Amino acid sequence: MLNLKYLAFAFCMFVITQTAYSQLGFSHEIGVVAGPVEFRSDFGSRNEVETNFGNSGFGVGIVHYINFTYRADCNCYTTDTYFNDHFKLRNEISYNKTNLDHHGEWVKPSHISVEADQLRAHKGVAENFDIGTQIEFFPLSIRDFQSFAYRIAPYVSLGVHYTSFNPKVSTTFANPNTNAIGDIYDQSNFYSYWFENYTPGVDTYPISEKGGSTWSTVASVGVRYKLTKLSDLMLDLRWQYYFNDWVDGLNHNWRDYNKNNDWLVWLNVGYIYYLN
């Protein structure tokens, strides 16, 4: 519940910020985005195609833009400056979910062992709510794009998001020496090498369903296509890096294989409508 309280606080600050910008008279755009997510985590073998494409999910979001080129309070263009004509502020609330499995070398059918069976039985879910802001840079003139001088406008963006994560963990491994079948807090049900450097009561157990919150950095490259005077289509490829390694519910220290925090790639398409 604590992470949801933080998310609610972040949302309130978001609303206050947008109200302040509205008072300045800038125009606004709103839209929806959706598309496939590739979640890169401690599941699967690093940099293998099976992992990259096997652990794929879906994301959806609501986006809001502050457009500095036009003033809603007077239906007129703002002062023609480089910033006003090439930058937009993007605010977003989004959700993504990915079912996670182990893929790659260590779970191939040729591997016949208890460890391989433990990996095959281990599954997870990465479920995340996001709220954040990005600054988008358009190398071409936003004014010219809005007046149909051209229909395609590429952009790049960079920003920060606040994330509430709620991982799920499960296993179907049946340890013949215990009655704790599927118990995620019985380490004998999981890949033994993850516990090589684990001391109960001293180290953090490497598997957890505990939800939490973290910050993340977001970078994307995309393009807009002008549909009508008041609407655009958008294609956006995002990279998002979390400042936390528990987003997927797995954080092990075996042989330094777990070097990176969790991150994702999201390809989304969207529809944007100009409010004023």
N, C-alpha and C positions, 0 to 999 in steps of 0.2 A: 504493500500500500504506500510505503514511503516514496518509492520512485514515481508513483502516480501523482502524489502531492507535489513533487518537484515539477512534474510535467504540467500540472495545472497552474503552478506559479509561473512557469515559462510562458504558458499560453496567455495568462493575464498580462504579463509584460509585453508580449507580442501585440495584444489588442491595444494597449496603451500607446505603444510606439506607432502603430498604424493610425490611430486617432490623431496623434500629433502631426503626422505627415499630411493627413487629410485637411487639417486646419491650415496648412500652408498652401492648399489649393491645387496640388499636383493631381493629374488624372490617374485613373486606376484601370487595371485589367484583372480579370479573374478567369480561371480555367481549371480543367481536370487533366490529369496525366495518369497513364497506366502502361505497364509493360513487364517483360520478363526480368528476373533478377538472378545473377550468378553470385552465390554466397561463398566466399573464400575463407575457410576456417581451419580448425585442427582436425576436421574430418577428412579422411582420404589422404592420398599421397600427393605431396606438394608438386605443383606445376605439371600434373598429368592431365591429359585431355578428359579422361573418365571422370575425374574429380571436378574439373572446371565446368563441364556440361551436365554431369550427373546431379550435382547439388544446385539445382536451379529452382527458383520459386517465382513469386509474382508480387508486384508492388502497385499501389494506387495512391494518388494524392490530390489535394486541392492546392492550387497555386494562386498567388496574388502578386501583382506587379504594381510598382509605383513608376509611372512614366513621367520623366522630368521635361519632356519636350512640349507638353501641353498643359494649360491651366484649366481646371474644371470650373473654377469660380467665375471666369470671364469668357470661356469658350475661345481662347486665344492662345497662340504660341508663347512659350516662355522666352526669356532672353537667349539669343542664339550663342551658346557657349559650347565648347568641346564636350564638357561633361554632360550637359543636358541632351546633346545630340548623339551621344555614343554609349551612355550607361543607363541601365535600369536596375531597380532594386526588386529582387524576387523573394517573396516570403512563402513558406510552404508548411503544410501539415500532411504527413504521409504515413503509410503503413506498408510493411512488407513481411512476407512469411515464406520460409524455405524449409522443406523437409530434408534432413541430412542423413546420409549414409556414408559408409566407408567404401571407397573405390580405389582402383589402381592395383599396383603390384602385390600388396600384402594380402589381398582377398581374392586373388585369382584362383580358379578351380584346382590348379596344380599345387597350391599350398594346402596340405592336409596336416593340420595341427590344432591343438586346443586354442592357441593364440589366434589363428586365422578364423576359427569358429567364433571366438569372442568378438572379433572385429565385425564379422558379418552380422552378428546378432545385435550389435550396438547401433541404435538410431537416435536421432535428435530432431528438434524443431527450433529454428531461430525465428522469433516473432518480435518485431520492433515497431514502435511508434516514434515518429520524428516530428520535430518542429524546429524551424530555423530560417536563416536568411542568407541569401547569396547576392553578390553584386555581379551583374552581367555586363560584359563589354561587347558592343557591336562595332566592328571595324568600319562598316558602312553607315551612312547617315540614317538615323532612325526617322527623321522628318521625311527624307526622300522615300524611304520604304513605306511609310504611312500614306504617302501621296502617289503610290504606284509607280515610282520611277523604276523600281525593280520589284520582283515578286519574292525573291529569296534573300534572306538576311542571316548570315552566319553569326555565331557568337561564342564566347567562352565565359566561364563563370567560376567564382571561388567564394566559399562561404563556410559558415559554422552551423552545425545542427546539434540540438539536444535530443538524446535518444533514451527512451524507456524500453528496456529489453526484458523479455519473459521467455527464457529457453525451456524446452521440454526434453527429457532424457528417458530412454527406455532400452531394455535389452530382453531378448528371448533366450539368452544363454542359460542352460540348465547345468549348473555345477553338480556333478554326482556326489560330491562329498558334503554338501550342505542342503538345507531346505529353503535357502533364500533365493529361489529362482526368480529372476527379474528384479531383485533388490538392487537399486542403484548405489546403495551405500555399503554393499558387500564387494570389496575389491576383487574377490575371486571370480566375479562375473564379468570382469573387464580385462582388456589387454594388459598382461602382467608387466610389460616393459614400462608402462606409464608410471608404475609404482617403484621403479628402481631406486629413485632418490627420495622416496616418500617415507616419512616417519610419523606414525599416528600421534596426534597430540602436539606435534611440533610443526609439521608442514600442512598446508591447505590441501584437503582432499581434491583431486584433479577433476572431479565430475560434480556438477551442481545444477539443480533446477531453480536456484534462487534468482529471482528477478532483481533488477537494479537499474541504474541510470548512468549515462556517460555522455561526454561530448564527442563529437566527431567532426572531421574536416571533410568538405565536399568540393569536388572540382568536376566540371562538366564541359563538354563541347557540344554544340547543337546548331540547329538551323530553324528558322521560321519561314513559312510559306504564306504569302498574303492571299487569303480567300476573298474577303470583302473589305469594305472600308472599316468595318468594326469587328473583324474576326481573322484569326490566323490559325494555321496548323503548325505544330511544333514537333521536331524530332530531337531527342536529347540523350546523350550517352554520359552517364555519371559514374564517377569513382568516389566511394565513400569509405573513409578509414576511421574506425572506432578507436578511442583511446582506452580500450579495455579488451581483455582476452577471454572474458566470460560470456560474451554475447551468444555463443553457440552452446554453452553449458559444458565446455571441455577446455581444460587448461593444464596440460601436462608438461613435464620437463625432460622427457626422454632424449638423451644424446643431442640436445640442442636443436632438435628438429622443429620445435615450436618457437621460432624466432620472432614471428610477427603477430600483432594483434589481429583481430578479425576485421574483415573488410568485404566490400561487395562492389559489383558492377551492375548498373541498372540501365537498360535501354528502354526509354519510355517515349510514347507518342502522346500528344496532347492537343486539346482545343482551347484556344484563348479568345475571350470576348472583351472588347473595349467598353467599359462602363460609361465613360464620358470623355 
